[in-house]
């Protein structure tokens, strides 16, 4: 992780989202191991999403999936705005 080390509350969030798995894959009822994607920079741990390698940083843009890096606009068109995904995840995990 970039930036400062997470505090206890942030670490609780990170653990919970990694246990949840990729939030995009979950939209289709599929569990995929996730990486932490920081929405607004590496030190804002509470503003992070769990994304699998393909939805996070694989770099692809295919009919099957689109990666957040480097395809932000296409990613949000297909799966929703990062802020919306975060709000949904916060409601699901109740953290």
Secondary structure, 3 states (H helix, E strand, C coil): CCCCCCCHHHHHHHHHHHHHCCHHHHCCCCCCCCEEEECCCCCCCCCEEEECHHHHCCCCECCCCECCCCCHHHHHHHHCCHHHHHHHHHHHHCC
